[in-house]
Amino acid sequence: MKAAVFHAPGKITCDTVEDPIIEDQNDIILKVTSTAICGSDLHMYSGGMPQLKPMVMGHEFMGIVEEVGPNISHLQRGDRVVVPFPIACGGCFFCEHDLPGACENSNPDHYGPEGGILTEKGGGMFGYTDLYGGYNGGQAQYVRVPYANFGPRKVPDILTDEQALFLTDIFPTGYTGVMWGELKGGESVAIFGAGPVGSMAVKSAILHNAGKVIVIDTLQYRLDQIKKLTGCETILWEDAEQTVEQIRDMTEGRGADLCIDAVGFEPERNLLDKAKAVLNFEKGSIKVLEACMSGVRRGGIVSVLGVYPVNYDNFKVGQIFDKGITLKAGQSPVHAIVDKLLKYVETGQVRLDDIITHRLSLDEVAKGYEIFHKKEDNCVKVVLDPWK
């Protein structure tokens, strides 16, 4: 089969590899009909997340069931499904408490309670380094899906692939950031990052009847697109201090009720930021998280959706305490909310496919990663067709 294979930072190519097979009685083999490049994939592409051997990329995918293991009862060959990005067993303590990203069984070699940098990680994920289980991903013509009695959801025939595809990750992730904000209606929400996850957070804030939605980004074209799609207010980031002041000016001097970090550890950085990271043995920067903590009001909530893989110097614990900030972070509990989100899509309350800017064949995956990483050609979201 054809698959997008990671070889080294900056090198992901479409290769011919062996087809996956059933390895466990709870597996299915999925014929992938649509897949996408996620911002998290860029962490491997950039070298921000370590991976030493080749791996099939991708955790945003859907398709048609090709083969089922002997213990699969609710799916059969020909069913069309979307697959949540965390790999979760469905029966451990954390799965039963709606925390599938902390599954105790899907990452046996690197799992643990500590949440360390190179060990004691959470549950498994598709196509996201050996640290998270070493599972091949779905940027391929076929993929093995473990624990298939718990993860895949059938997709109604009335929805196209593109309408449903982002239920895998970016819509649940954006929605989670707003859900953690405990909105009652009428609140102000500041979202840092107008990429795919930030765009889905905007849509989710609107679903929660936010009174004011402000989106911050370093690229005008991304702000223009999300403003056109949703009518939100926008701020072009020039520096953190100016951005925070603009947020306060737009929220009666208090700051936003909820700030969402949809960027993570790889924001746009200058040479001074990069030098500081090297001196402190850090990956990337926490400048966006710091801006969220400054931009949120006293007693407000900060939701951290962007990935932060290591520890950081001078983390502002004093500011969190003095302002009484609630900080929530981590992976989206996709399995716990995906059925509700599917209904939003099915009933037309939210549209997901309008953020797609590029549709490419799997053979063009190297080009897709390059333009997404470099933000060329006004790229926001790349969808790949494995069979084109």
N, C-alpha and C positions, 0 to 999 in steps of 0.2 A: 504494500500500500504506500501511498504518498503521505508524508508527515513533515511538519515543521520541526526541525531538530536543532536544539541548542548545542553548539560546539565550544564556544568561548565567548566572552563578552564582545558584543558587536558582530558576532557571526551566528546567525540563525538561517538555515537553508532548507529548502524543500528537498527531502531525500526519499529514497525508496527503502523501506524498513519492513521487517516481518509483521504480518498481521497479528493482532492480539488474540489470545485464546482464553477460554474459561479456565480459571485457576482455582476457583472456590465455588461451592454449591450456591452461594448467594450472589454470584456475578451475573452480569449480562454483557453482551457485546453489542455496541451501538454503532450503526452506520451513521456517521456524522453528516448532516445536511447543511449545517450552518455553524460557523464559529467566529470568534472575534479576538482581536488583540486588546488586552487590558493594560491599564497603567501599571499594574503589579508585574506583568510580564517584563516591563521595562527595567525592573529592579535587577533581574538576571541579565538582561541585555546590556545594561550599563556596568555590570560588575558589582552593583551594590549588594546583591545577595549571592553568596558563593556557591558555585556548582562546578565540580571537577570533571565530570564525565558527561557524555552526550545524553540528552533527555528530550522526549517529545514535549513540546510546549502546549500551553493552553488550558484554561479552566472555565472559559465561557463557550459552551457548546450545547447543541441539541441535535436530535436526529431520530432515526427509526430503529427500533429493537430488531437486531439481526439474529441473536441467539440468546437463550436463557439458561441459567444454571438449574440444576434439579430442585433447588429449594425456592425458586421464584414462583409465586402463586398469582400475583396480581397483574403481571405483565406477560405479554406473549409476542411472538414474532409479528412485526408489522405495526405495533403500537408506536405512536409518535410522542416523544417525551422531551422535557427539558430537565437538565441535571444541575442541582446546586453545587457550587464550587467546593465547599468543605466535604471531605469524605468522612462519614460518620456511621457508626454501627447501629444506632437506634436503641441500644439496650443498656448502655453503661450509665453511671450516675449522671454525667453531664448531659448526655443525649436525653435522658429522661427529665432533665431540668432545663430543657430548651437552650442548651449551650453546645450545639453540635461541633463548633470549632474547637472545643476542648475534649473531643472524644478520646476516651482512654485506650481504645483498641486499634485505631486506624493508623497509628504512627509508632509501632512498637520499638523501633531502634532508637528513636530520639525523643520519646515522650517523657514528660516529668512535670512536677508541680512548681519548679523554680521559675520557669520562663527565662532560661538563660540565653546567651547569645548564640552559642554553637551546640547546645545540648538542652535537654529538658524543655522541648518545644510543646506546642499544642497538637491537635489532631492532624490528620493527613489532608493534603490538597492535591488536586490534579496539576501536573506539570509545573511544580513550584519547588524545585530543589530536593535533594536527598534529605535535607533537614526536616521536610514535611512529608516524609514517607517514600519519596522516590518514585511516585506514580507517574507513568506517562500520561500526558494530557490529551486534549481533544482537538488540537489544531492538526487534524489528521483525517483520513478517510474512515477509520474505525478506531474505537477506543474501548478498553475494558472498564466497566463501571462496577466497583465493589459495593457490597452492602446495598444491592439494588432493590431490596424490599423496603428500604427506608428513604432513599434519596430521590430517584426520578419521579417526575409528575407528568401525567398525560396532558397533552395540549389539545384543546378543542379544535375541530376542523375549521372553525370560522376564523382562526388566527393564522396569519402567515408566519413563517420562521422569524422574519425580522421583527414582527410585532411581539413575539414571545421570547426571543433569544436573551434579552437582557434581564430576564427573571433569574438567570443563573447567578449573577453577581451584582452588577452595578446598580440595578434598581433596588434590590434588597439592601445593598450597602448604603446607598443614599437615603433610603427610607429609614434605616436603623438610626442614622445620625439625627434625624428629626424625631423619631420615636423616643430616643433617649432624652430629647429636650422637653418632653412632657407638656407639649403645647395644649392649651385649652381653646385657643382661637384669639386672634388679634395681636399676637406677640411679634416682636421684631427678630428676624433671623439673618445673621451674616454668614455667608458661605464663602470660604477661601478656596478658590480653585474652580474654574469654569470648564474643566474637562468632563469626561463621561460621568464620573461619580458625583462631582459637584452639580452637574446638570440634573442628575436624578434626585439629588437633595433638594434642588429648587422645586422640581415637580412635586416632591413629597411634602415640602413645606406648604405649597399651595393646597394640596389635598387635606392638610391639617388646618386650613383656614388661617394661616399666618397673616398678620396685618401688614407687615412690610418685609420684603425679601431683598437683601442686598448681596450682590455677588462681586467678589474681588478676584482679579487675575492680572497677570503681567502682560497679557496679549489682548490687544483690542479686538481682533477678529473673533476670539472666543466669547468675549463679553457681548459683542454685537449679535452673535448668533443666539445666545441664551436670552438676551433681552427681546429679540424678535420672536422667539418661541414662547416666552412666558410673560413678558411685560415686567420683569423684575427691574430693580434699580442696580446700577453698576458703579464700581470704582476701579480705575486703572491703577494698579500698585506701582508706585514709584519708590517709596521707602516705607518702612513699618510705621514710623511716627506719624507721617502724613496720613496714612491709611487709617490708623486708629482714630485720629482726630476727625476724619471725615465720617467714620461710623458714629462717633459720639455726636457730631453735628446733626446727623440724620435721626438720632434717637433721643432728642431732648437733653443731650449732655450726659446721659447715663451709661450708654453702651447698649449693645444688643442683648436681648433676653437669652438668646442662644447663638453661640458661634460654632461653626462646623469647620474642622480642618479636613479638607478633601485633597490635600497636597501630599503631606508626609515628608520624608527625610530628604527628598531630592527636588527642592525648589530651585528657581533661578538664583544663582549665587555669584557674588563678585570675588575678586582675588583674595580680599581680606577674610571673607567667610571661609573660603577653601583653605587658606593658611591656618586659620583657627582650628578647623576640623582635623588637619594633619597633626598639629601640635597636641591636640587632646585625644588623639587616637579614635576619632569619631567618624561615623559614616554620614556624610551629608550635613544637614543643619536642622535645628528646631526653630528657625526664625518664624515660620508660619504658626506653629503652636504658641510661641510667645506672643505673637500678634493677636491670636485668639484670646489669650488670657488677659491681654490689655484691652481688647475691644469688647469683651463681654461685660455686662453690668455687674455690680455687686450682687451676690446671691444668685447669679446666673449659672448657666450650664455650658460647658465646652464638650462637644462630641469630637472625638479623634478617630477619623476613618482612614486617613493616610497612614502608611506603614512607617514605623520607627523600629529598626532592627537591633539597635545597640543602646548603650547608656550615653548620657550627655552631661557635660560639665555645666555648672551654674544654672541648673534647673530651678525655676523661681517658686520654690515651695512657700516662701514667705508671702508672695503675692497671692497665691491660691488661698492661704489661710486668712490674710487680711481682708480679701474681697469675699470670702465665703463661697468660692467657686466649687461647683460640682464638676468633676472631670470624669468622663466616661470614654472608654477606648476599647478597641479590639475588632475582631471579625464580626460580620453580620451573622446572626442566628438564622440563616436562610431557611432551613427546614421548618422552623417555627412560624415563619410569616409568609412563606411563598404561596400558600393556598389563598390567603387573603389578597395578596398582591396580584395573583392571577385573575381574581375576580375584578379588580380595578381595571385591568387591561381588557378583559373579556367584555365588560360593560361599557367600555369607552370612556371611563373616568380619567384615564391617563394614557398618553401616547408615548411610546418608548423609542420608536424607530426614526423619529425626526432628527435625532442627533447624528445619524450616520452620514459621514461625508465621503467615504471611500469604500467601494466594493471591488474586491480583487479576487483573483483565483489563488488557490493555495500555492501554485507555482510562483506567484509574485510575492511570497511572504517576506523575503528579504527587503523588497521595496516597501512593503507595508510597515515593517518595523522601523525602517530608516525615516520615513516621513512622519510617522507617529512620534518617534523619539525626538526628532529635530523640529517638530511642529511646522513642517513645510506644507505648502499647498493648502493652507487653511484647514489642516487636518484636525478633526476632533475624535472621530471614531472610525476604525477600520473593521469591516466584516469580510471574512474569507469564505469562498465557496470551494470545498474540497474536490468537487467533481467537475468544475468548469474547465 
